[in-house]
Amino acid sequence: MSPTPGTPQRRGRRPGAPDTRATILEAARASFAGRGFAGTTVRGVAAAAGVDAALVHHYFGTKDALFLAAMELPVDPRRVIAPAVAGGIDGAGERLLHAFLSLWDDPEISPVLVGIVRSALQPGGERLLTQGIVPVLLLPVGEALGIDHPEVRMPLVISQVAGLILTRYLVGLEPIASMPAEAVVATYAPVLQHFFTADLP
């Protein structure tokens, strides 16, 4: 049956459908895993999913938001971090650790985060950190705080936080694993604050 005159014809791109969002996320995960964050484009994800790039933007907005959705986080960490950043550089280490622990000590969220970290520890998984989490979540924190050389300072912060994640949540090293949140903040916050504000070598 020929199309009705004047009716636009579809050109192979799938319109929105109940499973379209899942198809886009599947394509995004494959691209982020194989190409890293920098090598992934919205157009490339759209092509792999068989949809128009505008539909990807419709569902997810930006590439940053697509990346976070692809990680299947139960909460957007940017919303948790935002109040800590809004307070400025003074006391930022303490506020950020409180925000960090509010996620990692949540029994519903922590297993998801542990799974992401374990994936990052697999061969090739380092791209998840260096090309995904760092540019999407962490460098913007340094920029929002107004620190100098965030590209240097934030990896220093990450090194400390990564050690905390490994010992407290993956390995279960005592006494860190069972340390109350307030004790963790009191112990680690001065170190993070030092990385934020101390003179660089």
FIMAR-786576 format. One line per field, with one value per residue (C-alpha): z negated, y, x negated; residue in three letters. Coordinates in Angstrom, 2 decimals, always signed. Layout:
REM residues N
z: c(Z, ...) $
y: c(Y, ...) $
x: c(X, ...) $
resn: c(ala, ...) $
***
This chain:
REM residues 201
z: c(+0.00, +1.08, -1.41, -1.32, +0.66, -1.61, -4.49, -5.70, -5.25, -8.01, -7.06, -9.22, -12.59, -15.27, -17.03, -20.78, -22.15, -25.55, -24.98, -23.21, -26.37, -27.31, -23.79, -23.99, -27.39, -26.11, -23.20, -25.53, -27.94, -25.07, -23.74, -27.09, -27.87, -24.48, -23.57, -26.91, -27.71, -25.37, -22.44, -22.86, -21.05, -21.27, -17.50, -17.74, -20.50, -18.52, -15.41, -17.37, -18.93, -15.58, -16.68, -15.93, -18.08, -19.05, -20.77, -22.89, -23.94, -24.63, -27.06, -28.67, -27.84, -27.81, -27.32, -31.01, -32.01, -29.56, -31.14, -34.64, -33.48, -31.78, -35.10, -36.52, -39.65, -41.82, -42.54, -40.61, -42.61, -41.25, -43.26, -46.40, -45.86, -44.84, -48.36, -49.54, -46.66, -47.11, -50.52, -49.00, -49.62, -53.41, -54.93, -51.50, -52.48, -55.40, -53.45, -50.50, -52.73, -54.43, -50.96, -49.90, -52.99, -52.65, -49.38, -50.25, -53.64, -52.22, -52.08, -48.93, -47.01, -48.23, -46.37, -43.07, -43.77, -44.76, -41.47, -39.51, -41.33, -40.75, -37.04, -37.05, -38.52, -35.63, -32.66, -30.61, -33.33, -34.23, -31.44, -33.58, -36.10, -33.99, -31.05, -32.79, -36.50, -36.64, -33.88, -34.58, -38.38, -39.90, -37.79, -37.86, -41.67, -41.62, -39.08, -41.07, -44.23, -42.35, -43.25, -41.18, -38.98, -39.49, -36.96, -39.52, -42.82, -42.06, -41.17, -44.52, -46.20, -44.21, -45.31, -48.94, -48.37, -46.27, -49.15, -51.49, -49.12, -48.79, -52.50, -53.90, -51.30, -49.24, -51.51, -54.87, -56.51, -60.21, -61.94, -58.85, -57.79, -61.02, -61.85, -62.45, -59.67, -61.88, -62.73, -59.04, -58.30, -61.19, -59.98, -56.23, -55.80, -56.80, -54.16, -51.44, -52.56, -52.30, -48.71, -47.96, -49.43, -50.21, -47.97, -45.20, -44.93) $
y: c(+0.00, +3.32, +6.17, +8.90, +11.93, +14.60, +12.16, +12.24, +8.91, +7.48, +6.97, +4.10, +5.84, +4.33, +6.73, +6.77, +3.48, +1.77, -0.04, +2.81, +4.21, +0.79, +0.33, +3.69, +2.85, -0.50, +1.23, +3.89, +1.34, -0.47, +2.79, +4.13, +0.77, +0.44, +4.05, +5.81, +9.00, +11.24, +8.85, +8.45, +10.82, +11.21, +10.74, +7.52, +6.16, +7.13, +5.37, +2.21, +2.29, +2.96, +6.23, +9.90, +11.87, +14.21, +11.29, +10.63, +14.28, +13.99, +11.12, +12.13, +15.74, +15.81, +13.28, +13.68, +12.71, +9.80, +8.54, +8.66, +6.91, +4.23, +3.50, +2.73, +4.80, +4.87, +8.57, +11.37, +12.05, +15.60, +16.44, +15.03, +16.87, +20.21, +21.50, +20.63, +22.55, +25.53, +26.20, +27.32, +26.21, +26.67, +23.34, +21.75, +18.61, +17.96, +18.65, +16.53, +13.60, +13.83, +13.74, +10.87, +8.80, +9.50, +7.55, +4.83, +4.01, +3.75, -0.02, +0.40, +2.43, +0.97, -2.39, -0.55, +1.64, -1.37, -3.05, +0.00, +0.11, -3.58, -3.01, -0.19, -2.56, -5.01, -4.82, -1.78, -0.57, +2.30, +4.27, +4.37, +6.44, +8.44, +9.18, +9.08, +9.74, +12.23, +14.59, +14.19, +14.31, +15.34, +18.02, +20.06, +19.95, +21.57, +24.14, +24.99, +25.44, +27.83, +26.03, +26.63, +23.77, +21.48, +19.08, +18.52, +18.88, +16.73, +13.61, +14.06, +14.13, +11.09, +9.15, +9.62, +8.83, +5.77, +4.42, +4.98, +3.14, +0.21, -0.22, +0.58, -0.88, -3.48, -5.01, -4.31, -3.30, -2.58, -0.23, +1.79, -0.55, -0.14, +3.42, +5.73, +8.21, +11.17, +9.58, +9.00, +12.65, +13.85, +11.67, +12.25, +15.74, +17.59, +15.62, +16.52, +20.14, +20.15, +18.95, +21.71, +24.61, +23.83, +25.08, +22.65, +21.39) $
x: c(+0.00, -1.56, -1.84, +0.77, -0.45, -1.84, -2.44, -6.07, -7.83, -10.02, -13.66, -14.78, -15.06, -12.87, -10.46, -10.01, -8.68, -8.48, -11.79, -13.61, -15.15, -16.53, -17.92, -19.68, -21.15, -22.42, -24.14, -25.54, -27.01, -28.73, -30.14, -31.33, -32.96, -34.64, -35.43, -35.50, -33.65, -35.65, -35.26, -31.51, -29.16, -25.41, -25.21, -27.21, -24.98, -21.90, -23.19, -23.97, -20.50, -18.81, -17.23, -17.65, -20.11, -17.27, -15.55, -18.65, -18.61, -14.89, -15.38, -18.68, -19.50, -23.31, -26.07, -26.97, -23.42, -23.49, -26.72, -25.26, -22.08, -24.17, -25.87, -22.39, -22.91, -19.79, -20.39, -22.07, -25.26, -25.39, -22.26, -23.85, -27.13, -25.61, -24.79, -28.30, -29.83, -27.51, -29.03, -32.32, -35.87, -35.90, -34.90, -34.45, -36.34, -34.01, -30.81, -31.87, -32.74, -29.35, -27.72, -29.96, -29.15, -25.42, -25.58, -28.05, -26.58, -23.04, -22.25, -20.16, -22.75, -26.03, -25.76, -25.32, -28.34, -30.43, -29.49, -30.61, -33.94, -34.52, -33.86, -36.39, -38.97, -38.61, -41.05, -40.09, -37.76, -40.05, -38.38, -35.25, -37.19, -39.61, -37.32, -33.94, -33.65, -36.54, -35.35, -31.62, -31.52, -34.82, -36.45, -33.21, -33.40, -36.83, -35.72, -32.58, -34.68, -36.94, -40.16, -43.25, -44.48, -41.47, -43.00, -45.80, -43.98, -40.93, -42.97, -44.74, -41.33, -40.28, -43.35, -42.34, -38.66, -39.54, -41.61, -38.68, -36.34, -38.72, -39.38, -35.93, -33.57, -35.43, -38.06, -36.43, -39.69, -39.28, -38.91, -37.98, -35.15, -33.19, -34.25, -31.24, -30.64, -31.51, -34.86, -35.56, -34.81, -36.98, -39.86, -39.73, -38.27, -41.47, -43.37, -40.88, -40.86, -44.66, -44.43, -41.92, -43.83, -47.49, -50.27, -51.06, -54.66) $
resn: c(met, ser, pro, thr, pro, gly, thr, pro, gln, arg, arg, gly, arg, arg, pro, gly, ala, pro, asp, thr, arg, ala, thr, ile, leu, glu, ala, ala, arg, ala, ser, phe, ala, gly, arg, gly, phe, ala, gly, thr, thr, val, arg, gly, val, ala, ala, ala, ala, gly, val, asp, ala, ala, leu, val, his, his, tyr, phe, gly, thr, lys, asp, ala, leu, phe, leu, ala, ala, met, glu, leu, pro, val, asp, pro, arg, arg, val, ile, ala, pro, ala, val, ala, gly, gly, ile, asp, gly, ala, gly, glu, arg, leu, leu, his, ala, phe, leu, ser, leu, trp, asp, asp, pro, glu, ile, ser, pro, val, leu, val, gly, ile, val, arg, ser, ala, leu, gln, pro, gly, gly, glu, arg, leu, leu, thr, gln, gly, ile, val, pro, val, leu, leu, leu, pro, val, gly, glu, ala, leu, gly, ile, asp, his, pro, glu, val, arg, met, pro, leu, val, ile, ser, gln, val, ala, gly, leu, ile, leu, thr, arg, tyr, leu, val, gly, leu, glu, pro, ile, ala, ser, met, pro, ala, glu, ala, val, val, ala, thr, tyr, ala, pro, val, leu, gln, his, phe, phe, thr, ala, asp, leu, pro) $
***
